[in-house]
Amino acid sequence: MHRNYFTLLHAQGELQRALEGGILEGIHSQAEGEMTLSCTTAGGEPIELVIFTRSPQVSLFTRHGHHRKKSNSATLWNEVAEMKIRAVAMHPRDRELCISLGDGHTLAIQVFAAKTAVLLLSPDGRVQRTFGKETVPPHPDIPGEDKPSIAVGLQQLAGSPELFYRHIQRNAESGRDPGAGLPGFDRALGRELLRRAGGDISIENLFLQFSALALELLNPTPHLPVSASGTPKFSILACPVAGGQAAESVLEGLRAYSTATLRRMNTEGKMKEVQGAIETRLKKIRTELEAMDPKALEELGATHETFGHLLIASLYRERTDPSSITVGNIFREGTPSLTIPLQPELSLQQNAARYFRKAAKARSSMEGMETRRAELERQEATIGKELLRSMEPGNPHEAARFKRELEQQPWASVLQSGKGNKNSATPFRTIRISDTATLFIGRNALNNDLLTFKHAKPDDIWLHARGASGSHCVLRGSGPDHTDEILKAASIAAWHSSAKHSSLVPVIQTLKKHVRRGRNLPAGQVVVESERVFFVRPSKDGSQQNP
């Protein structure tokens, strides 16, 4: 009910008592869609009226003191600074608060269903400035034209069964809900009226419930009701159940509600970032799982094995074509002959050995693929649970703690690349190895060169798969005696190499100061001195156990 007419009507009365005769010290904005009126009451107490124009979840509230920050704050509408506040009025038939200033200017605060707008009106009623979505401002002094204000209209209907019956009859004739068109009633109040009526929607019962509801609207009981979902709510109606947070005034209730709502919005913003990172990781895992085809790899290995045996069986034959040979398939009688591609510079025996090596590599890759599949499926299940946890309500501190916990997980490197991360601006892949150690991974030959000779420091640990092409990897924040961190980084370095499908990969480890450019070597190729070699299992995130 924070945008309801009657909430604003009572807030206007409280603002009138607080601000009349005071001074509008100035207007500023500290966030997008947020305006703050800094005032001093007639008694000399500082007070701020904070207005939100973009979020339907909050509208306005007051707080004691002046809280303007020295940075990230913009001054607005200097022409009305240090003006005396004559009065705070409420439009009789619309949700508009008007603050009248000493020189004749007026601040019109329009609080509509979804958004809020603030307009600066000249003494003759013209719009001079706007903040938020602009609308045509009804002037608070427009004559009633024989139409009573919303508050008076509500009192008249609540005190006259005849007027109420006529209203209900007109609604029935036009096919409208019973609560439609009641003074100051929005859809929420219309639903509340029907809820209180229960199954009995006779005119007599509706009038009885409406009269009680009108009395509560005109005599507010501001509080924050208990919500099963944890979403903050505000109401001025009598609290039907025990619990909730009572407020001494409507402005105090709006402040408590707005504070709780802004805290929840902050939490949801933090968790939305985390959820996006988790969903990104899940998508990558599922894409990799879908790309795995162990059956195709098994068939390829079997084909290479067959080619090797057939070549061994054909060593006696004379080669007529250096690039291929056609032989009968002695393993499957009655099938067509097979044409086997050859390396022209190799003999038949050498070509056979080459196919046997390919078959062995395929078998090894199958083992690695099955291990990787099991690890990815385990990660998928774990991350799915974390995604569900991230959707649970909480406060900003819990959200920040949850994010920190996730960042410690080996698969959560994607969370490290968000806004504010010191390494997010680097052109390299980065993976957090521990609380203090970060692994930088080159993307290509030129990027490898940049990483090793421009970015890396002399005592950073440098890693690269031995005897295979791949990424240069630089481990920063660790030391030569931190074997667990080095092995984890080495597994990732092995993954980012051409030997990633092997079961074990030798990885060079040395300090960057022992790596130099070789004469006439292309970008990315280096000379390594004083190296140490680890045999590790390739792992995309370092989660594989090493021998």
N, C-alpha and C positions, 0 to 999 in steps of 0.2 A: 504493500500500500504506500510505498515511498513516493509515488507519483500521483496519488489520489488527490482530488480537489480538497477534501476536508483535512487531509494531512497538511497540505500547503496552507490552508486557511488558518489552522492552529499554529503552524510554524510562523506565519506572517504576524500573528498576534504577539508571539514571543520575540520575534525580531524587532517589532515596533517598540516593545518595552526596553529592549537591550540597546537599540541603535538610535532611537530618536534623540536629537540634540547632540549626537556624537559627530566624529570627523571621519570621512573616507580618506585615509592616508594615501592610498594608492592602489593600483590594480596591476597584477602581474600574472605570468603563466610560467609554471615550472615543468609542465609536461604537455604533450599534445592532447588537445581537447579538454584541458583543465584551466580554469580561471579562478584566481583568488582575489577577493576584496579584503584588503587590510584596513581595519577600522579601529577607532578608539571610542569607547563609550563616553557618555557625558560625565561619568564618574572617573574617567581616566584609565579604564581597564582595556588592554589590547585584546582584540578578537578578530578572527578571520572567518569569512564566509567563502567556502570552497564550492565551486560549481563545476559539474562534469557535463560536457555537451555531446559526447560521442557514445557513451555506454548506456544502454537502457537499464543496466543493473544498478546504477547509482545516479543520483541527481544532484543533491546538495547537502551540505552539513556545515556546522560551525565548530570552531575549536578556539580555545583560549590561547592568547599569546600571538606573536608574530613569528612565522617560521620560514621566512624567505631565505633561500640559499644564496650564497655569494656567486656561485657559478650556475650555468644552465638555467638561467631565469631571465625572462623577457618582460620589460615594462610595457604596459598597455595603457592607452587612453590617458595620456598625461594631462589633458585639458580639464579633467575632473578631479585630479589629485588635490588633496587637502581641502576638499569641499565639505561644508557642513551637511549633515543628513537631517532633512526636515521630517520625513515620515517614511514608513514602510507600509504600503497598501496592497490589498488583494483585489484583483478584478472581480466584480460581482458575479460574472457568468463565464469565466474562463480560468484556466490554470496559468495565471500570470501574476507574478509578484512585481511590484513597482517600488523602487527606492527613489524618492524625490530628493534632489540636492538643492543646496542653497541658491544657486544661480539660475534655477529653473530647469536644468537638465534632469532627465529621468533615466534610470537604469531599469529596463524591462526584462525580467527573467521569465522566459516561457518554458514551462515544464510540461511537455506533451507526452504522449503514450510511449514513444521509443527514445526520443532525443530531446535535448535541451538547447535553447538558444538564448543569448544575452544580447540586447540591443541598447544602444545609447541614443536616446531621443532628445532632440533639441527642445527649447521651451515651447515652440509652436507644434510639437508632436512629430516632426520629421525624423526619419531614421538617419543618423549620422555615421554610426559604426555598428558592425555586427560581429559576434563571436559565436561560431557554431552555425547550424543550418538556419538560414534566414527565413522568417515567415512574416506575414503582414501583421503588425502589432495592433491589437485592439486597445484603445486608450482607456485607462481606468476611470476616466470621468465621463464616459458616454452615458447620456440619460437612459433610464430604464425602459422607456417607451412602453409603459404599463406592464412590463414583464419583471417580476420580482427577481432578486438575486437567488443564487442556488441555495444558500442557507435558509433564506426566508421561504422559498418554495418548498424545501424539504419540511420545514416546520408546519407549513400550511397543510401539506398532504398528510403528515403524521397526525395532525390534530383534527382532520375531517375525513371520516369514513366515506362520506358522499363524494368528495373530490377524488379520493383514492379509487373508489369503485368506478367512477367515470373514466379514470385513467386506464384501469385494467380492462374495462370494456372496449375502449378505443384500441388498445393493443390486441385484444382478441379479434376484433373486427378486421384489423389489418394483418393478422397472422403473425404478430410479433410476440416475443417472450414477455411474461408478466412484468419483469424488471426493466424492460427497455424504456428509455426516456425518463426514468425517475431522476429527479434533480441531483446532479453530482455523481450518479451511479455509472461506473464503468462495468465492463464485462465481469470482472472479478466480484464486484458487489452484487451484480445480478445473480451470479452463481451462488453466492453466499446466501442470498435471500431464498432461493429455491432449496438449498441444502437445509436451511433451518425449517422450511415448511415441510420437509420430508415428503411423504406420499400425499399429504393433504394440501392440495393447491386450490382449495375453496377461497373465495374472496375474503371471507371473514378471517380465515387463518393467515392468509397472505398479509392482510392489514395488521393483524396482531404482530406478526414477525417483522413487518416493515417498521412499525412504530418502535419496537424494541431496538431495531437496527439503527433507526434515525437518532434515537436517544444516545446510543453509543457513539455515533459519528459526531454528534454535537458536543458530547462530553467525553473526550478521548481518554483511553487507558493505554498509553504508548508502551510497547514491549516488543521483544524479539521472541516469537513463538518457537517452540521446540520443532525441529524439522527432522524427519526420519532419514532424509538423504544427506543431512549435514549442510545443506544450502542455507545461508542466512536469509531470514525473512523479517519483515517489519509490519506491525499492525497497530492501529489505534482502537480496535474493537476490544470488547471485554474478553479476557483470556478464558476459553471454555474449559481448559484442563490445567492441572498444576504443572509447574515447570516453566521454562523460558526465562528470559531476562527482563525484568521490569525496568522502566526508565522514569526519571523524575519529571521529564518534559518531553515534548515532541522533538525539539532540537537535540536533546540528549540522546533520545532513541535513534534519531537519524544518524547521529555521529557514531553510535555503537554499531548500527547496522552497516553504515558505509565502511567503517574500519574493518569489520568482519568480511564484507563482500570484497573489498580491495585486497585483503590478505588472501582470500580464496582465489581471486583472479590471478594474483601473483603466483600462487601455488600451481594453478592450472597452466600458467604460462611456462613455468619451469618443467612441469611434467610433460607438457606437449613437446618441448624440445627433446626430452629424454625418450618419449614414445617414438618420435620421428627417427631418432638414432637407432633405437631398437628395431623398428620396422625396416629400416634400411639394411641393417645387418641380417635380419631374417630373410629379406628379399635376396640378398647375395648368397646366403646359404642355400636357399631353395633353388636358385638359378644354377649354382654349382652342382647340387644333387641331381637336377634334371639333366645336366650335361654329361653326367657319368654314365658310361655304357660298358660295363665289364664284359658283357657277352660279345660285343664287337671287338674289344681288346683281346679276348680269349680266341676268337676266330682268327684275328690277325696273327697272333702268336702261333696258332696251329698251322696257318698257311705258310709262314716263314719256316717253321720246322719242316714241313713237307717239302718246300723248295730246297732246303739244305740237303735232305736225304736224297731227293731226286737228282740233284747235281752230283752228289757223291757217287750215285749209281751210274752216272753218265760221264765219268771221267775219261773213259776210253773213247768217247765220241769226238769227232773233229768238229770244231766250231766254224760255221759258215758265216755267222753274223756275230760280230763282236759285242753287240748290245743286247742280245737275247738268244735264247735257245728253246726249242720246242721239243718236249719229251712226253712219252706216255706216262700216265699215272698208274704206277705199279701197285699203289695202295688201294685203288678203286678200279677194278677191271670193268671194261665196258663203258667207261666215261671218256669224254673227249680229251685229246692231248692238251698239255698245259704249256703255255709260253711264259718262260721265266725271264724277267729283266735282269741284265748283268751289268756290272761295271766293266767297261771295255779294257781298262788297264790291269784288271785282276784276272788271275787264272780261274778255271772252274772250281778248283779246290778252295781258293781264296774267297770266291763268291759264296761257296757253300758255308765256309766259316763265318762270313759276313751275315748270312741269313740265320745261322745258329745263334749268333750274338743278338740279332734282332728278336728272335724268339725268346731268348733268355731275358732280354730287357722287357718284353711284353709281359712275361710271367711276373717279373719283379714289379712292374708297374701295376699289375692286377692286385698284388698283395698290398702295395701302397694305396691303391684306390679303395680297397675294401677297408683298410685301416682308416683312411680319410673319411670314407662314407660313415663309418661307425662314429667317428669323432663329430662329424657335421650333424648327424642325427641326434647325438647327445646334446650338442650345442643348441640345436633347434628346439628341443624339449625344454632346456634350461631357460633359453631366451624367451620362449613363449610364456613361461611362468612369470618371468620378470616383467613382461609386457602387461600381464594381468595385474601384477602388483602395482605397476605405475598408474593404473587407472583407479586405484583406491584413493578416496579423499584423504587429505592431510593438511598440514600447514606448511609455510615456506621453509621452515627449518627442517622438517621431515623430508620435504622434496629435495633440498640441498644435500642432506645426509644420504638419501637414497641414490642420488646421482653420484656422490663420491664413492659409495659402495660399488656401484656398477663400474666405475672407472678402474677399479682394482681388478676386475675380471679380465682374463687374457683376451677374450673376444671383443672387449668393449673399446678398442682403439678408435672406433668411429666417433665415440663421445669426446675424444680429445681434440677433434678438429673444429669445434664450435667457436663462436665468437668469444674473444677474450683469451684464447689460448696463445701463449707466446710463440708456439711453433706453427700456428695455422697459416702464417704468411710465407713459410718456406716453400720452395718449389719441389720438395722431396716428399715421399711418403713418410709418415711418422707413426711409430707404434710405441706405446708406453710399456716398458719392460717391468718397471717397478716404480715405487714412489719417487725415486730419485733418478732413474735411468731411462733414457729415451733412445730409440733406434731410428736413425735416418736411413732411408733406402733410396738409391738412385733409380731413375725411371728409364734412362737410355744411356748411350755412350757419352754424349755431351753432358748429360745431367750427372753421370758418374764422375766425370772429370771436374765438374763444378763442385760436387759434394766433397770429393777428396782433397782438392787443392785450393778451394776457396772457402768452403764452409767449415771443414773439419779443423780441430785444434791439434797441436802436436801430440798431446797425451790422450786424445780420444782413441778408443779401440776400433780398429779397422778390420772388417771381415769380408771374405769373398770365397765362393765355392772354388775348390782347387781343381784345375784341369777342365773347367767348364765355363762357358760364357754365362754372364749374369750380372746382377746389380752389385755395385759397391755398397757396403753397409757400414755405417759409423755409429758406434755405441757411445753415447755421452752420458756422464753422470755415474759411471761405473769404474771399476779398477781391475787390474789383471788378476787379483786374488778373489774376485767375485765370480766364482766358477759357474754358479747357477744362472746368473744373469747372462754370462757369456754363452753358455750352452743354449739358452733360450734364444738369444739373438742369432747364434750360429744356425739353429734350426730354421729360423725365418730367412736367413741369408741363403740357405740351401734351397728353400722353397722358391726364392726369386732367382733361380738359375736354371740352365737347361737340363740339369740333373734332378729336377724336382720329383720325377716319378721313380727314382731309384730308392731302394729301401734304406741304404746308408750313403751319405755323401761326405767326402772330406772337405772341411772348411778351414781356410787359413785365418789365423788370428794373430794380429800384431798391433803395435802402436802406430798411429798415423805417421809419426816422424820417421818410421822405417819404410815408408812407401814413397817412391819417387817416379818421376816420368822417365821413360827410357828414350834414348836418342832415336828419332825418326819413327817412333811408335804412334799409331793413330790415337785419337781421343778415346779415353776409357781404358786403354791398356797401360799397365804400370809394371814397375820392377819392385819386388817385395824382398826385404832383408829381415833377418832375425825372426822368422815366422814360427808359429806353433800350429799344429794341425789337430782338429777335433773331428771325429766321425759322429755324425748326428743324423737323426731321422728328419726329413724335410717336414716343416709345419708352417702353415700360413700365419698362425698367431702364436707359435711357440709353445703350444699346449702338449705336444707329443713328448713322451718320456724317452730320454736318450740313454744308450747303453753306458 
